[in-house]
Amino acid sequence: MRVTDLSVRYRTTAEKVPTLKSALVRLGRRERAVRVVEALKGVSFEVPQGAVLGVIGANGAGKSTLLRTIAGILPPDTGRVEVRGKVTTLLALGVGFNGNLSGRENVVLGGMAAGLDRADIEARYDEITAFADLGDFLDLPMKTYSSGMYGRLAFAVAVHLDPGILLIDEALSTGDAAFRKKSEAKMRELCAEARTILLVSHGLATVRQLATDCLWLHRGTVMGHGDPTSTIRDYTRFVDVGEDAVALDSV
């Protein structure tokens, strides 16, 4: 995968500090205040096959925008994204699921949304449900699930769809410690099979453990790219929090 000089801009009508006076002036002139937000600015990097790229940065850094652009959900304003292989996304947990359907039915729905036919889904069904380990909750509507249960099922579906490239946005923060450990082991298994993974996370300890490479974004710009340990150290120094246990889990 290669990303070259990628820029993405949003156009919004929101103001930084809206006032009654400015709103009345625009209303009288029938104007709308349009603000351009540069979510990504000239981002370039390459991810070799079988590598795990951890993407870190504060809220608003452009991390999720980057993954959505690579997934083809957002079009770039300038630049180029080259992807070789099937891309499976786990960007927003539960997207594509129907809350009125049971967990079992949503396994089928999620697989079909990813382009699998029923035969492929049936072949992987038992493995997916066993990995999610939701027990009798699989027969209940997903609208009754907690966010952690949503995440378990979404992750189980995504990692069993034979992904060539897996895009994950904060998915490993869901579930209990045992499920997170199982999720990390599954990701290592995918890497051993020469799959490529992009992992966006505020959990710096997770990035340090799993990533082979690390990209640090700040306000849409690449601030650092390289070894996870040194990149995380530079990032934590930049935000002035230090590498204590709390920082590593939540920055």
Secondary structure by P-SEA (a helix, b strand, c coil): ccccbbbbbbbbcccccccaaaaaaaaaacccbbbbbcccccccccccccbbbbbbbccccaaaaaaaaaaccccccbbbbbbccbbbbcccccccccccccaaaaaaaaaaaacccaaaaaaaaaaaaaaaccccccccccccccaaaaaaaaaaaaaaccccbbbbccccccccaaaaaaaaaaaaaaaaabbbbbbbccaaaaaaacccbbbbbccccccccccaaaaaaaaaaaacccccccccccc
